[in-house]
Amino acid sequence: MSISVEHLNFSYCDRPVLEDVSFRAVCGEVVCIIGPNGVGKSTLFRCILGIINNYSGIAKINEIEIKTLKPKQLARLIAYIPQSHTPAFHYSVLDMTLMGTTAQMSAFATPRKQEIIVAEEALKILDIYHLRDRDFTKMSGGERQLVLIARALAQQAKVLIMDEPTANLDYGNQIRVLEQVKHLTSKGYTIIQSTHQPEQALYYADYVIALKDGRVYAAGKPHDVMDEELIFNLYGVRVKIQSLFDDKIRMCIPEDVLLHR
């Protein structure tokens, strides 16, 4: 399952938000979109998700224009994982996950044994099946985020769009969520996620798209495009990119930290 965006442009009230954005995400890859606030990351996601359709250019899934798909059709192909979600009621983890199966059900239908099996399998994939009866609203941020990913898996779409999936999580939960995200690529998922943390792109991404002023400022494999100049031009801070373990891993260290050691 692939996503391709070609020369996409979008404006709010004549104010350009996205200009000539092009990229491709393919099966088994994590594509990470980086950039400061207000550069159009969330707007780009809304275009891919079919929420915004008055853009120029082309957005396609498996060579089918997204604009031509009905919401139900698109929901069977693309799933969205928000930063966080607090439901109005005290749903169990299994109930939250079952909500993802509605994309495969007819209107007003109730979950059958088949949907329950799908939801339980999604929980097992993420190693949280033991939490199935827990109250979603009383769980930690990291556990909640994994449940939201499980809900997306139960949707049975093979493209996952993640809007800053580790925002507001502590360090341990960030790592747990990102490791599960990376694991999903081995199961044939295509993942597009945004982040404000360049280190996450260096550690987990297969491909990076850097947005600045609504345009693609740089794109490519993390080790090819993520350098000290890019980080400064995007975020206005000076860093040193350090190589570890024969250049298998790179990390960002703020220059000020090094200067005061």
TORTIGU-273401 format. One line per field, with one value per residue: y, x, z of N, C-alpha, C in turn; residue number from 1. Coordinates in pm, 1 decimal, always signed. Atoms other than C-alpha are relative to their C-alpha. Example, Ala and Ser with C-alpha at 12.3 -4.5 7.8 and 13.67 -1.06 7.14 Angstrom:
BEGIN
n.yy [-119.0, -119.0]
n.xx [+89.0, -82.0]
n.zz [+0.0, -6.0]
ca.yy [-450.0, -106.0]
ca.xx [+1230.0, +1367.0]
ca.zz [+780.0, +714.0]
c.yy [+120.0, +109.0]
c.xx [+90.0, -77.0]
c.zz [+0.0, +73.0]
resi [1, 2]
This chain:
BEGIN
n.yy [-118.1, -118.7, -134.0, -93.6, -137.9, -62.6, -144.1, -38.0, -138.0, -31.0, -131.5, -43.2, -141.4, -57.1, +10.9, +131.5, +85.8, +102.4, -40.8, +93.0, +110.6, +130.5, +108.3, +133.1, +91.9, +134.4, +107.7, +39.5, -114.4, -110.8, -131.1, -95.2, -138.9, -87.1, -142.9, -74.2, -21.1, -89.2, +15.3, +71.0, +145.8, +49.0, -26.5, +104.6, +122.1, -13.6, +22.7, +143.8, +68.9, -33.9, -101.2, -115.3, +45.7, -113.4, -30.9, +31.3, +106.5, +136.2, +89.7, +131.0, +121.3, +108.6, -57.9, -46.7, -133.2, +0.2, -79.7, +78.1, +105.1, -33.6, +15.1, +139.9, +64.4, -51.0, +52.3, +137.4, -7.2, -87.2, -21.4, -116.4, +9.2, -135.5, -14.7, +50.2, +6.7, +25.9, +22.7, -51.9, +108.0, +86.3, +119.7, +91.2, +5.8, +78.0, -81.3, -104.0, +65.2, +41.9, -114.5, +1.6, +96.9, -53.9, -26.2, +121.5, +41.6, -79.5, -101.3, +41.4, +138.7, +17.6, +91.5, +144.4, +74.1, -26.6, -128.7, +15.2, +70.6, -98.1, -94.6, +69.6, +22.9, -128.1, -16.4, +96.3, -48.8, -105.8, +56.0, -62.0, +78.9, +15.4, -120.8, -7.6, -35.4, -122.2, -124.6, -78.5, -133.9, +7.3, +56.6, -95.4, -56.8, +94.7, +109.1, -53.5, -17.3, +133.3, +39.5, -73.5, +68.2, +125.8, -34.6, -19.3, +131.8, +67.8, -58.7, +84.7, -80.2, +27.5, -126.4, -63.2, -139.6, -26.5, -140.3, -10.1, +106.4, +5.3, -128.1, +4.6, +125.3, +0.2, +60.1, +144.3, +27.2, -37.5, +109.9, +116.0, -26.3, -4.2, +135.9, +70.5, -58.5, +55.5, +142.3, +15.7, -1.8, +137.2, +66.8, -51.3, -128.8, -123.6, -92.1, -139.9, -64.3, -129.1, -14.1, -120.6, +44.7, +52.5, +127.9, +109.7, +25.9, +64.5, +135.4, +92.6, -23.5, +47.6, -113.7, -123.5, -116.5, -121.2, -108.6, -136.1, -96.9, +69.1, +66.2, +104.9, -62.2, +108.6, +132.4, +109.7, +85.7, -84.5, -24.5, -80.1, -136.8, -62.6, -47.9, -113.0, -115.7, +19.6, -23.1, -144.1, -69.4, +32.8, -31.6, -115.4, +35.6, +64.0, +132.5, +86.0, +134.8, +94.2, +134.9, +106.1, +139.4, +5.6, -80.3, +62.2, -90.0, -138.1, -71.4, -145.2, -57.7, -145.5, -53.8, -61.4, +105.8, +34.7, -112.5, -17.7, +122.8]
n.xx [+84.6, -85.3, +59.1, -81.2, +48.2, -67.8, +19.2, +119.8, +6.9, +122.8, -1.2, +111.6, +33.9, -106.9, -131.5, -56.1, -39.0, -83.1, -37.6, -75.1, -47.4, -1.3, -75.7, +58.7, -19.2, +26.2, +22.3, -113.6, -83.5, +44.6, -33.0, +10.6, +9.2, -51.0, +9.2, +56.5, +144.3, +58.1, -54.2, +95.4, -2.3, +135.8, +79.6, -36.6, +70.1, +143.4, +15.7, -16.3, +112.0, +123.3, +75.7, -11.3, -9.8, -5.6, -139.5, -43.0, -98.0, +54.4, -32.9, +48.3, -32.1, -6.9, +29.1, +138.7, +9.0, +72.9, +121.7, +105.7, +45.7, +98.1, -57.6, -3.9, -106.6, -129.0, -22.2, -49.9, -135.6, -85.0, +43.8, -62.0, -25.4, -21.7, -95.8, +64.7, +145.1, +69.4, +141.2, +96.9, +44.6, -106.2, -8.6, -112.0, -99.3, +56.7, +103.7, -68.1, -59.9, +110.2, +46.5, -69.7, +59.1, +120.2, -29.4, +29.5, +136.4, +108.0, +52.5, +82.2, -27.2, -73.6, -112.9, +23.1, -117.0, -106.5, -61.5, -69.3, -125.2, -88.2, -44.4, -90.6, -125.4, -71.1, -58.5, -110.4, -111.6, -66.9, -34.4, +79.7, +122.2, +28.4, +68.4, +125.8, +114.9, -30.5, +68.1, -91.3, -21.7, -82.1, -129.4, -107.9, -2.0, -59.0, +94.8, +109.1, -45.6, -4.4, +138.9, +42.3, -62.0, +74.5, +126.4, -31.0, -26.6, +129.1, +64.4, -52.0, -63.4, -143.2, -73.3, +24.8, -42.1, -17.1, -30.4, -81.0, +51.4, -62.4, +15.3, +46.0, -35.7, -131.8, -102.5, +20.4, +115.2, -37.7, -76.9, +88.6, +89.4, -77.3, -44.0, +115.5, +23.4, -99.9, +30.2, +113.1, -45.4, -33.9, +125.9, +53.4, +67.4, -63.4, +21.6, -40.9, +17.9, -65.6, -65.3, -80.7, -126.7, -85.8, -60.9, +89.2, -20.2, -130.5, +1.3, +105.4, +55.5, -66.6, -2.7, +33.1, +42.6, -10.2, +83.5, -28.0, +84.8, +95.0, -68.1, -96.6, -132.5, -95.9, +62.6, -91.5, -30.3, -42.9, -144.3, -38.1, +51.9, +7.3, -130.0, +6.4, +55.9, +144.1, +63.2, -2.7, +92.2, +137.8, +37.5, -73.8, -93.2, -123.2, -22.2, -101.8, +46.9, -103.0, +13.2, -28.8, +3.4, -38.7, +97.1, +132.5, +90.7, -41.7, +82.1, -16.8, -37.1, -7.1, -134.9, -11.1, -27.9, -141.2, -83.2, +3.2, -45.3]
n.zz [+0.0, +10.3, +6.4, +78.2, +4.6, +113.3, +22.7, -75.0, -46.7, -72.4, -65.0, -84.3, +24.0, +84.0, -64.7, +32.1, -112.3, +62.6, +134.6, +85.3, -83.3, +66.3, -62.8, +14.0, -113.0, +51.0, -96.5, -81.7, -34.9, -83.4, +55.3, -110.7, +42.9, -105.5, +26.6, -113.5, -0.2, +99.1, +135.1, +85.0, -18.2, -25.5, +120.4, +95.9, -42.4, +29.7, +144.4, +24.8, -62.9, +69.1, -74.4, +89.7, +139.6, +93.5, +30.5, +135.9, -1.7, -8.4, -111.6, +42.1, -74.1, +99.2, +131.9, +6.8, -57.5, -126.3, +17.6, +64.1, -90.2, -102.1, -134.7, -41.5, +77.3, -47.5, -135.2, +11.6, +54.8, -81.4, -137.8, -63.4, -144.4, -51.0, -109.9, -121.3, +11.9, -125.4, +32.3, -96.6, -86.9, -51.0, +82.6, -23.8, +107.7, +109.5, +64.3, +78.8, +117.2, +86.7, +79.1, +127.7, +92.4, +64.4, +141.6, +74.9, -31.5, +56.6, -90.9, -114.4, -38.9, -125.4, +19.5, -10.5, -44.6, +97.4, -32.8, -128.6, +29.1, +64.7, -103.2, -91.5, +70.7, +0.6, -132.7, -12.8, +81.9, -75.7, -130.5, -106.3, -15.2, -143.3, -46.0, +74.6, -84.7, -74.7, +35.3, +84.2, -55.2, -120.7, +36.9, +23.4, +134.1, +93.6, +21.5, +82.4, +137.0, +59.3, +27.4, +120.1, +113.8, +15.2, +65.9, +141.5, +58.9, +13.5, +118.3, +107.8, +103.6, +3.5, -10.0, -128.7, -10.2, -142.8, -26.5, -121.5, -86.6, -133.0, -69.9, -139.8, -66.7, -62.2, +85.4, +12.7, +85.3, +136.8, +57.9, +18.2, +113.5, +123.5, +32.3, +56.7, +132.4, +90.8, +15.5, +91.8, +139.0, +39.6, +29.4, +125.3, -11.8, +43.1, -112.1, +15.7, -129.9, -20.7, -129.5, -25.2, -56.1, +106.7, -38.5, +36.3, +142.1, +14.5, -56.7, +42.0, +134.0, +120.8, +92.3, -71.2, +76.8, -80.8, +51.4, -46.5, +70.6, +85.9, +110.9, -33.2, -8.1, +23.5, -6.2, +28.6, -114.1, -112.8, -5.2, +117.0, +1.0, -131.8, -46.0, -91.9, +70.8, +12.2, -129.9, -25.5, +90.8, -37.2, -137.7, -50.0, -108.0, +43.7, -58.6, +56.8, +29.2, -41.9, +54.6, -96.7, +44.8, +141.2, +74.3, +6.7, -69.7, -16.4, -96.7, -5.1, -129.0, +9.8, -19.2, -131.6, -96.7, +13.3, -40.8, -145.6, -65.9]
ca.yy [+0.0, +333.2, +701.9, +951.5, +1328.4, +1527.8, +1907.5, +1960.7, +2319.8, +2447.4, +2791.5, +2921.4, +3244.8, +3315.0, +3246.3, +2966.6, +2680.3, +2407.8, +2481.4, +2226.5, +1940.4, +1606.5, +1278.0, +904.6, +657.2, +284.8, -40.2, -128.3, +224.1, +486.2, +828.2, +1101.5, +1460.5, +1715.8, +2091.5, +2367.4, +2454.1, +2606.6, +2468.2, +2263.5, +1914.8, +1870.7, +2030.7, +1785.5, +1498.8, +1636.6, +1634.8, +1273.1, +1173.7, +1327.9, +1587.0, +1867.0, +1818.5, +2170.1, +2153.5, +2155.3, +1877.7, +1506.4, +1281.3, +910.0, +579.2, +283.6, +506.0, +590.8, +959.9, +1011.3, +1274.5, +1009.6, +779.3, +786.8, +816.0, +449.6, +338.7, +560.1, +435.5, +83.2, +203.9, +474.2, +495.4, +800.6, +797.9, +1130.4, +1269.7, +1182.5, +1107.2, +1126.8, +966.6, +1093.0, +752.9, +495.1, +251.2, -56.9, -111.0, -377.4, -144.9, +132.0, -109.7, -242.0, +108.7, +59.3, -230.2, -4.7, +73.1, -286.7, -300.2, -182.8, +115.8, +55.5, -295.5, -421.1, -600.4, -973.7, -1245.5, -1176.5, -811.4, -910.3, -1149.5, -869.8, -630.6, -888.4, -967.5, -597.2, -588.6, -898.1, -745.6, -453.3, -679.3, -514.6, -793.0, -826.8, -476.3, -561.5, -509.0, -197.4, +140.1, +338.9, +670.2, +546.8, +430.2, +596.3, +813.6, +550.6, +275.6, +495.8, +570.6, +199.5, +142.5, +414.7, +237.9, -92.4, +76.6, +179.4, -176.4, -307.9, -76.3, -311.9, -27.4, -70.8, +298.9, +461.4, +839.7, +941.7, +1303.1, +1335.0, +996.5, +1051.5, +1406.3, +1446.8, +1102.6, +1044.7, +908.1, +543.2, +553.8, +739.6, +454.9, +185.1, +349.4, +413.1, +57.5, -76.2, +166.0, +45.3, -317.1, -262.2, -195.1, -557.4, -654.2, -459.4, -128.0, +207.1, +467.4, +845.0, +1029.4, +1381.9, +1479.2, +1783.6, +1574.1, +1529.0, +1241.5, +1030.2, +1069.6, +974.6, +665.5, +524.9, +675.4, +519.5, +846.5, +1207.1, +1502.4, +1842.0, +2110.5, +2481.2, +2760.2, +2503.4, +2364.7, +2054.0, +2196.5, +1862.5, +1497.5, +1169.6, +906.2, +1042.9, +1002.7, +1177.6, +1487.7, +1542.6, +1750.8, +2044.3, +2302.5, +2150.3, +2152.9, +2517.5, +2624.9, +2447.6, +2524.7, +2807.0, +2616.4, +2503.5, +2133.0, +1881.8, +1554.7, +1278.0, +936.9, +619.8, +249.5, +283.9, +539.3, +304.3, +564.7, +943.8, +1182.0, +1557.6, +1741.6, +2115.6, +2316.9, +2502.7, +2173.6, +2091.1, +2439.6, +2424.4, +2078.7]
ca.xx [+0.0, +153.7, +72.1, +189.3, +149.5, +228.2, +261.1, -0.2, -99.8, -349.0, -440.1, -657.3, -831.8, -565.2, -283.7, -63.3, -23.9, +117.4, +308.7, +420.4, +449.7, +551.2, +657.8, +590.8, +546.9, +564.2, +484.3, +713.5, +845.1, +816.0, +804.9, +867.0, +757.7, +952.6, +942.3, +841.6, +484.3, +266.7, +445.5, +148.0, +208.8, -144.8, -296.3, -106.4, -249.5, -602.4, -552.4, -432.5, -721.1, -977.6, -1090.2, -965.9, -1029.9, -1018.8, -645.3, -469.1, -232.5, -277.9, -290.0, -320.1, -334.6, -225.7, -257.3, -621.9, -693.9, -804.5, -1057.8, -1250.7, -1298.9, -1600.9, -1532.1, -1616.0, -1381.5, -1101.1, -1148.7, -1073.2, -741.8, -612.1, -635.3, -556.8, -397.9, -435.8, -199.9, -447.4, -813.5, -1038.1, -1379.6, -1692.6, -1763.7, -1558.9, -1500.6, -1288.2, -975.4, -1155.2, -1451.1, -1215.0, -1039.2, -1369.7, -1454.0, -1195.3, -1392.1, -1684.8, -1506.8, -1573.4, -1933.2, -2263.0, -2443.2, -2601.4, -2455.6, -2323.7, -1990.4, -2006.9, -1767.4, -1568.0, -1508.9, -1416.7, -1152.9, -1009.9, -994.6, -833.8, -574.1, -486.5, -428.8, -208.7, +3.8, +85.2, +131.2, -149.4, -407.8, -377.1, -524.8, -842.5, -1079.9, -911.4, -1088.6, -929.2, -971.2, -770.9, -463.3, -124.9, -58.1, +161.2, -94.8, -367.5, -158.0, -102.3, -478.2, -537.6, -290.9, -472.3, -799.3, -636.5, -512.4, -865.6, -975.4, -773.9, -629.2, -268.6, -172.7, -138.8, -123.9, +14.3, +5.3, +286.7, +212.0, +450.0, +345.5, +297.6, +442.7, +729.5, +1055.9, +982.0, +641.0, +783.4, +1029.2, +763.8, +526.5, +797.0, +928.1, +578.9, +536.2, +860.5, +757.9, +439.7, +640.7, +754.6, +388.7, +336.9, +208.1, +289.2, +336.6, +347.4, +407.0, +490.6, +720.4, +885.5, +1179.2, +1455.5, +1605.3, +1297.3, +1348.1, +1715.1, +1635.6, +1320.3, +1245.0, +1324.7, +1256.4, +1235.3, +1044.9, +1139.4, +873.5, +948.1, +705.0, +469.5, +728.5, +945.5, +1276.8, +1460.6, +1370.7, +1558.6, +1703.7, +1772.9, +2150.7, +2155.9, +1950.5, +1949.6, +2254.1, +2338.7, +2249.5, +1904.7, +1822.6, +1932.7, +1731.4, +1420.0, +1432.2, +1684.4, +1907.3, +2265.9, +2330.8, +2604.7, +2516.3, +2712.8, +2774.1, +2766.3, +2833.1, +3012.0, +2752.3, +2457.2, +2304.0, +2320.4, +2197.7, +2148.3, +2323.4, +2258.0, +2579.4, +2503.7, +2507.4, +2852.9, +2986.7, +2890.2, +3030.0]
ca.zz [+0.0, -104.0, -68.0, -327.1, -315.5, -628.8, -643.6, -373.3, -294.0, -38.3, +95.2, +378.9, +273.5, +9.0, +259.0, +122.1, +370.0, +145.1, -174.3, -433.0, -182.4, -334.3, -173.6, -174.7, +113.2, +41.3, +218.4, +508.6, +567.0, +837.3, +672.8, +928.7, +867.2, +1068.3, +1098.1, +1341.7, +1436.3, +1166.6, +860.2, +739.3, +879.4, +1013.8, +704.3, +485.8, +690.6, +647.2, +271.1, +273.3, +501.5, +268.2, +524.7, +299.7, -70.9, -217.9, -283.2, -616.4, -715.2, -657.3, -351.3, -427.2, -246.6, -457.5, -766.3, -684.5, -630.9, -271.4, -380.5, -572.9, -272.1, -43.4, +334.2, +394.2, +115.3, +245.6, +603.2, +481.5, +339.8, +576.6, +956.9, +1169.0, +1515.0, +1700.6, +1963.2, +2235.4, +2290.3, +2594.9, +2534.7, +2704.1, +2857.2, +3045.9, +2762.6, +2815.9, +2610.2, +2405.7, +2340.3, +2225.1, +1990.9, +1856.0, +1737.3, +1465.6, +1316.5, +1220.4, +892.3, +789.6, +916.6, +775.6, +927.1, +1270.7, +1292.6, +1625.2, +1660.5, +1599.7, +1706.4, +1388.5, +1487.9, +1843.4, +1708.0, +1489.5, +1786.4, +2012.5, +1747.7, +1723.3, +2098.2, +2076.8, +1798.8, +2029.4, +2333.1, +2531.0, +2521.9, +2898.7, +2928.2, +2733.7, +3029.9, +3170.8, +3174.7, +2891.6, +3075.1, +3375.2, +3185.2, +3142.3, +2839.3, +2677.2, +2727.1, +2582.6, +2276.4, +2215.6, +2241.4, +1980.5, +1753.4, +1820.3, +1721.2, +1394.0, +1335.6, +1395.6, +1115.8, +890.9, +688.9, +580.2, +586.9, +929.9, +969.7, +1309.5, +1424.4, +1680.3, +1838.6, +2130.7, +2223.2, +2599.2, +2676.6, +2916.2, +2779.8, +2851.5, +2687.9, +2387.0, +2329.6, +2378.6, +2129.4, +1869.3, +1894.6, +1828.7, +1537.7, +1381.9, +1441.6, +1239.0, +922.8, +927.5, +903.7, +582.7, +713.6, +556.6, +829.4, +796.6, +1121.8, +1227.8, +1510.6, +1666.5, +1781.6, +1520.1, +1721.9, +1654.7, +1281.2, +1315.4, +1523.1, +1364.3, +1021.8, +686.5, +505.3, +626.5, +486.2, +630.3, +585.1, +608.0, +517.9, +365.8, +125.4, +119.8, +238.2, +230.7, +177.0, +181.7, +411.0, +761.2, +742.0, +403.5, +481.5, +857.6, +933.3, +1158.9, +894.2, +840.0, +1212.9, +1240.9, +935.9, +1063.3, +1435.9, +1476.2, +1719.3, +1677.9, +1730.3, +1676.0, +1505.2, +1674.4, +1518.7, +1730.1, +1673.3, +1336.8, +1219.3, +1273.2, +1503.5, +1502.5, +1767.3, +1808.4, +2089.3, +2139.7, +2108.2, +2431.8, +2619.6, +2483.1, +2555.2, +2921.8, +2993.9]
c.yy [+124.4, +127.2, +86.0, +135.3, +71.8, +145.3, +52.1, +142.8, +20.7, +134.3, +16.3, +147.8, +72.7, +1.5, -138.3, -75.5, -111.3, +41.8, -105.7, -115.6, -131.6, -98.6, -131.3, -83.3, -138.1, -100.5, -32.6, +112.5, +88.9, +129.0, +102.8, +142.7, +88.5, +145.2, +70.2, +10.1, +90.3, -14.3, -82.7, -149.9, -55.8, +23.1, -103.9, -130.8, +7.4, -19.5, -149.2, -77.9, +32.0, +101.0, +131.8, -53.8, +113.8, +48.0, -22.3, -99.7, -133.3, -68.7, -134.3, -107.5, -115.2, +45.5, +39.1, +137.3, -1.6, +77.8, -81.2, -105.1, +53.7, -23.6, -145.3, -75.2, +42.0, -55.2, -143.3, -4.3, +77.7, +15.9, +114.2, -23.1, +141.0, +2.5, -58.5, -1.5, -33.7, -16.1, +52.3, -105.4, -89.4, -132.3, -87.9, +5.8, -77.2, +79.7, +108.6, -59.8, -43.0, +114.0, +4.2, -91.3, +54.6, +30.5, -119.2, -46.7, +88.0, +96.4, -63.5, -146.1, -1.1, -100.0, -146.1, -66.7, +27.9, +129.7, -8.4, -69.3, +96.8, +96.3, -66.3, -26.8, +128.0, +25.6, -93.5, +46.9, +102.3, -43.0, +69.0, -74.9, -14.8, +120.8, +9.7, +46.2, +126.7, +117.4, +88.8, +133.7, +0.2, -57.1, +109.7, +50.1, -96.2, -115.5, +46.3, +10.0, -134.4, -51.1, +71.6, -60.5, -132.5, +25.5, +20.0, -133.7, -77.4, +53.8, -75.1, +79.5, -23.7, +126.0, +66.0, +141.3, +36.4, +144.2, +11.3, -104.9, -6.2, +132.8, -23.2, -132.5, +14.0, -82.1, -149.5, -34.1, +42.7, -116.4, -120.2, +18.9, -4.7, -138.5, -81.3, +52.8, -59.8, -147.8, -21.9, +1.3, -139.4, -82.1, +59.9, +130.7, +111.5, +104.9, +137.8, +68.0, +134.5, +1.2, +134.6, -36.9, -63.3, -135.7, -118.8, -35.5, -71.7, -145.7, -96.1, +14.8, -67.3, +114.2, +122.0, +108.1, +119.8, +110.0, +132.8, +96.6, -67.8, -72.3, -113.4, +62.1, -101.5, -132.0, -105.0, -88.0, +84.9, +33.1, +86.7, +146.7, +69.6, +35.4, +124.4, +123.4, -11.0, +31.5, +149.6, +73.6, -28.2, +59.7, +118.5, -28.2, -71.4, -133.9, -62.9, -137.6, -96.3, -139.9, -102.9, -136.3, -12.5, +64.2, -70.1, +91.4, +139.9, +68.9, +148.5, +43.5, +151.6, +50.8, +59.1, -103.9, -36.0, +110.5, +13.6, -127.1, +9.9]
c.xx [+89.1, -84.7, +92.3, -69.1, +81.2, -42.6, -125.6, +12.9, -132.7, +16.5, -122.9, -23.4, +113.3, +137.1, +55.9, +42.7, +91.8, +26.9, +87.3, +61.1, -11.1, +81.5, -73.2, +33.9, -41.7, -10.9, +128.4, +91.7, -68.2, +49.8, -28.4, +1.5, +40.1, -13.6, -63.3, -151.8, -41.7, +52.2, -90.8, -4.9, -142.1, -91.1, +29.0, -70.7, -148.3, -28.1, +7.1, -119.7, -134.3, -86.6, -0.7, +10.7, +3.8, +143.7, +24.2, +114.6, -68.8, +47.4, -63.4, +37.3, -9.1, -47.4, -146.2, -5.6, -89.6, -131.1, -116.4, -61.3, -104.1, +61.8, +12.5, +111.5, +136.6, +33.4, +50.9, +143.9, +96.1, -61.5, +80.7, +14.6, +29.2, +105.1, -55.6, -150.8, -59.0, -149.2, -91.3, -43.2, +119.1, +3.1, +116.7, +96.2, -56.2, -107.6, +63.1, +57.0, -107.1, -53.2, +67.7, -64.8, -122.3, +22.4, -36.0, -144.8, -102.1, -53.2, -91.0, +20.6, +75.1, +112.8, -40.0, +127.5, +119.0, +72.3, +76.5, +134.7, +101.6, +56.6, +99.1, +134.9, +83.4, +67.3, +119.3, +122.3, +82.4, +34.2, -74.2, -132.5, -39.8, -72.7, -143.2, -119.3, +21.7, -83.6, +99.4, +34.4, +91.2, +139.4, +104.3, -4.3, +54.7, -92.8, -115.9, +41.7, +8.2, -140.3, -51.9, +62.1, -70.9, -133.5, +21.0, +27.4, -130.4, -80.0, +39.5, +45.8, +150.7, +86.4, -39.9, +57.4, +3.5, +45.1, +68.4, -41.8, +61.0, -9.6, -57.0, +28.5, +135.9, +96.7, -22.8, -114.4, +25.4, +71.3, -89.3, -91.6, +77.2, +51.5, -113.8, -32.6, +97.1, -27.3, -111.9, +43.5, +36.2, -124.4, -71.0, -74.9, +85.4, -32.9, +55.5, -26.4, +70.4, +63.4, +70.1, +138.7, +87.2, +61.7, -88.1, +14.7, +132.3, -3.2, -92.7, -45.7, +82.2, +16.6, -49.2, -41.7, +3.2, -82.4, +42.9, -81.4, -91.0, +59.9, +89.3, +139.3, +110.0, -74.8, +103.0, +18.2, +58.6, +148.9, +47.4, -39.5, +2.1, +139.4, -19.2, -61.5, -151.8, -70.6, -2.4, -101.7, -145.9, -39.5, +75.6, +91.2, +120.5, +17.5, +123.2, -61.1, +114.3, -30.1, +42.3, -3.3, +23.9, -105.9, -134.9, -105.3, +60.3, -93.9, +33.3, +35.9, +6.2, +139.9, +18.1, +30.6, +148.0, +90.7, +9.1, +35.3, +148.7]
c.zz [+0.0, -2.1, -84.9, -5.8, -107.1, -14.0, +69.3, +52.0, +73.2, +69.5, +87.9, -27.6, -72.9, +67.1, -27.5, +125.5, -48.5, -143.6, -66.1, +80.1, -76.5, +83.6, -23.0, +123.2, -45.8, +114.5, +77.4, +39.5, +102.7, -65.2, +108.6, -54.5, +116.3, -41.9, +118.4, -9.2, -115.8, -140.7, -90.9, +17.0, +18.0, -120.1, -107.0, +34.9, -33.7, -148.8, -31.9, +54.0, -65.9, +72.5, -76.3, -142.4, -101.4, -21.0, -148.4, +8.1, +20.8, +126.8, -33.6, +100.7, -98.6, -138.2, -18.7, +65.6, +124.3, -11.9, -55.8, +92.4, +98.6, +138.7, +45.1, -72.5, +54.1, +138.3, -2.3, -50.9, +90.1, +138.6, +61.1, +149.5, +51.1, +110.3, +129.3, -22.4, +135.9, -29.5, +110.5, +100.8, +37.6, -77.7, +46.0, -118.2, -119.9, -73.7, -88.1, -128.7, -99.1, -86.4, -136.7, -102.0, -72.2, -147.6, -87.5, +17.6, -70.7, +105.0, +105.6, +41.6, +133.1, -22.0, +20.2, +50.6, -90.8, +33.1, +132.8, -19.7, -62.4, +103.8, +95.8, -66.3, -5.4, +133.9, +20.4, -78.0, +78.1, +142.6, +114.5, +19.4, +147.1, +58.3, -52.3, +83.6, +81.8, -49.6, -75.6, +64.3, +121.9, -26.6, -15.8, -143.6, -103.6, -31.7, -87.7, -146.8, -71.4, -31.1, -124.9, -125.8, -26.3, -69.4, -149.9, -69.5, -21.0, -118.2, -126.4, -122.4, +7.4, -2.9, +131.1, -1.0, +147.2, +20.5, +135.8, +103.2, +138.8, +74.6, +138.8, +70.5, +66.9, -86.5, -21.3, -92.4, -144.6, -69.1, -27.5, -121.5, -131.3, -40.1, -61.1, -139.5, -101.2, -27.4, -102.9, -146.8, -48.3, -31.4, -120.5, +7.8, -59.5, +104.6, -33.9, +133.4, +3.0, +138.5, +7.9, +49.7, -109.1, +34.4, -40.2, -147.2, -24.0, +44.9, -74.8, -145.5, -109.3, -100.5, +76.4, -99.9, +93.7, -66.3, +60.7, -85.6, -101.6, -118.2, +50.6, -6.7, -27.2, +11.8, -36.5, +122.0, +112.8, -0.4, -116.9, +13.6, +136.2, +50.4, +86.3, -65.0, -12.3, +131.4, +31.5, -86.8, +32.3, +134.8, +59.9, +117.3, -60.4, +71.8, -64.0, -21.8, +29.9, -53.8, +104.3, -68.0, -151.6, -89.6, -19.3, +62.1, +1.0, +97.2, -3.0, +141.2, -15.7, +28.8, +139.4, +107.5, -2.2, +53.5, +151.6, +75.7, +33.5]
resi [1, 2, 3, 4, 5, 6, 7, 8, 9, 10, 11, 12, 13, 14, 15, 16, 17, 18, 19, 20, 21, 22, 23, 24, 25, 26, 27, 28, 29, 30, 31, 32, 33, 34, 35, 36, 37, 38, 39, 40, 41, 42, 43, 44, 45, 46, 47, 48, 49, 50, 51, 52, 53, 54, 55, 56, 57, 58, 59, 60, 61, 62, 63, 64, 65, 66, 67, 68, 69, 70, 71, 72, 73, 74, 75, 76, 77, 78, 79, 80, 81, 82, 83, 84, 85, 86, 87, 88, 89, 90, 91, 92, 93, 94, 95, 96, 97, 98, 99, 100, 101, 102, 103, 104, 105, 106, 107, 108, 109, 110, 111, 112, 113, 114, 115, 116, 117, 118, 119, 120, 121, 122, 123, 124, 125, 126, 127, 128, 129, 130, 131, 132, 133, 134, 135, 136, 137, 138, 139, 140, 141, 142, 143, 144, 145, 146, 147, 148, 149, 150, 151, 152, 153, 154, 155, 156, 157, 158, 159, 160, 161, 162, 163, 164, 165, 166, 167, 168, 169, 170, 171, 172, 173, 174, 175, 176, 177, 178, 179, 180, 181, 182, 183, 184, 185, 186, 187, 188, 189, 190, 191, 192, 193, 194, 195, 196, 197, 198, 199, 200, 201, 202, 203, 204, 205, 206, 207, 208, 209, 210, 211, 212, 213, 214, 215, 216, 217, 218, 219, 220, 221, 222, 223, 224, 225, 226, 227, 228, 229, 230, 231, 232, 233, 234, 235, 236, 237, 238, 239, 240, 241, 242, 243, 244, 245, 246, 247, 248, 249, 250, 251, 252, 253, 254, 255, 256, 257, 258, 259, 260, 261]
